[in-house]
Amino acid sequence: MNFTTIEYLKTGTPKQQEAYDVLTKYSIMEYLQPYSPILAGTIPIDVDIENSDLDIICYWQNADEFKINLCKYFYGYKDIQIVDKLVRDQRTIIANFKVSNFEIEIFGQNKPSQEQYAYRHMVIENYLLLSKGNQFRQTIRELKVQGFKTEPAFAYALGLQETHILNF
């Protein structure tokens, strides 16, 4: 699966198709194109639940320019918030806002998108879902409904129940 483009969403699940429509209608990926955007998280790998958001990871080389462009393109959206903080000792700029039926999170670091944890985790999770089948996918969804975050749900479903593993 090529996650570096959102074209696969066009023929995916109804939620994936809705995500594609929102991302294209509002030109979100187009605005973010200079920052190598990748849609990550649960929707691309079809383990989303009702309140899953659209997580877009980006690679910036100039933090101030990235923040300015986030403000420029997304300032008018509902509940917009932009924060600049450290995540795993890496300067990170995060924008959250609502568009249509989706909450959107744009997560930017000075690290190539395909090297960021969200992308790397998603690729591994997709591999596990494809190799373990639909029952495993359903187990992940059920755990998420119970309140598990995605990575801990995978760890739990795989029997990796040590506390230190669940907190990665």
Order of alpha helices (4+ residues) and beta strands (2+ residues): alpha-alpha-beta-beta-alpha-beta-beta-beta-alpha-alpha-alpha-alpha
